[in-house]
Amino acid sequence: MNKNPEMRIESKGLRWVIGGLGLLFLLASLLITFVEYRRFQSQESTFPQGSQIAGVPVGGMNSQTAASRLENYYSLPLVLQVQGGTVHAKPEELGFSMDATSLVKEALQEVQGDRFWAHLWDRSAAMPVDLPLAASVDDTQILTYLDQQILPRYIQHGKPVTPIPGTTNFKPGQQGQALNAQKAIKDIRQALFSPDVHQVTLEISEDVLPSPTEGMLEAFLKHNINWIGFDALSEVYLASMGSNLETHFAVQGGADVQPDIAFTAASTIKIPIMISVLRRTEDPTPEGVTSLLERMIVYSENPPADTLMSTYIDAVRGPLMVSEDMAALGLENTFLAGYFYLGAPLLDRFETPANTRTDVYLDPDIYSQTVASEIGELLKG
């Protein structure tokens, strides 16, 4: 059965009315939302209670007040305590840099992101923000500040042993102090990044006693050679086993001479002999070898030297093999050309950079020669 045409018309009209009312309510809600959003934007934003920026409380503050408080916290001078004194250092002097305005702006964006809906439905529902500090510190600038402002005023540097002019004596050195720079940089950085820490104690310790400089010792020795009136040839080689400091020079008649002048090795050549023998014997060193070495080195006897070379190196070429060992070590001016016994033949003739010099010549023995620095190197090991 067909429905009444009048009923169909009424049903269609009702749908139009309901649709129109729905559209009206939708437009009204959008209008209300837009108006509230404009009102929300026109209001000055404040941070919810409990909010923090870089560890600084900013709850209830607007952006300008929050930025000002942030600047106040992080611009406070850092108190450096050292040796009973205090130094107030500005953060910027220590290389600290922070943009408070940018931090507040970033935090404000975080607040405003969800806050409109909280404003629209429930003003008390806004969540506090907690934004960490974003800043930088230049360690080089901290170190520069310590070097320029702390070390000259509070750190007493040590003084090395110094020669006393006109004597052969030395004035004792003086213990100094040292600043633990790496720990200081670490502690200062931590304090600069904290809104609550404004004091750092700089750690001071005793410094090692400075060693005399190479130039000071050389000048002192030359002064004494001249002071006692010794105008013949003098060559000095000194090496510190602890610091690797070396002093090596030669003077004649008050004038400097190129060092490493060839001289007769005599008993000094027994040091290379000992090294060559020990290279060819097993550990532990045999008792017989130890006894011969003691007689050769301690008592400077010649027969034990010959016995060691002929027995443990080579009966004929023993001295030459000692020379070869020295050459292998890079000692080109140290050699032994024959045994010690009376009438021992010369096994070879050696020309070296030292014994072919023309500026200084000491007429060294053709059987054994060396120079100061090469024997020094052997003794250093």
URGIHU-V833617 format. One line per field, one symbol per residue. ss: DSSP state (~ for helix, > for strand, _ for the rest). phi: phi as a letter, one per 20 degrees, with the letter a starting at -180 (. if undefined). psi: psi as a letter, one per 30 degrees, with the letter a starting at -180 (. if undefined). Layout:
ss=???
phi=???
psi=???
//
This chain:
ss=____~~~~~~~~~~~~~~~~~~~~~~~~~~~~~~~~~~~~~~___>_____>>__>>____>~~~~~~~~~~~~___>>>>>__>>>>>_~~~~_>>>_~~~~~~~~~~~~~~~~~~~~~~_~~~____>>___>>>_~~~~~~~~~~~~~~~~____>__>>______>>__>_>>>>_~~~~~~~~~~~~______>>>__>>>>______~~~~~~~~~~~~~~_____>>>>>>>______>>>>>>>__>>>_____>>_~~~~~~~~~~~~~~_______~~~~~~~~~~~____~~~~~~~~~~~_____~~~~~~~~~~~______>>_______________________________>>>_~~~~~~~~~_
phi=.fffgffffffffffffffffffffffffffffffffffffffffcffgnfcclndfcgneefffffffffffedffeeeeblndccedfgffenecbdfffffffffffffgdffffffdbfeefefdbdffcbccefffffffffeddgfecdeffdfgcfegncddcegfcfdccefffffffffgfffedfddcbceeedcfefffegfgfffffffffffffemedffccccccefedmfccbbbcbmndfcgfmefcfflfffffffgfffffddeefgggfffffffffefdleegfffffffeddafdegffffffffffeneeddbcdafeffnfffeadddcgfedfdfcbdlfffebbacgffffffffm
psi=kklkeeeeeeeeeeeeeeeeeeeeeeeeeeeeeeeeeeeeefkkklklkfkkkhgkkgkglleeeeeeeeeeeggkkkjjkkhflkkjkkeffggkkkjeeeeeeeeeeeefegfeeeeeejfggkklljklkjllkjeeeeeeeeeefeefffkjklklkkkjkglglkkllkkalkkieeeeeeeeeeeegkffkgkkkkkklklkkklkleeeeeeeeeeeeeefgjgakkkkjkkkfefgkkkjlklkhfkkkkaikklkebffffeeeeeeeffgllklkkeeeeeeeeeeeefhkeeeeeeeeeefdkeegeeeeeeeeeeffgjfgklkgllflkgkljflkkkleegglfekkghlkfeklaleeeeeeeef.
//
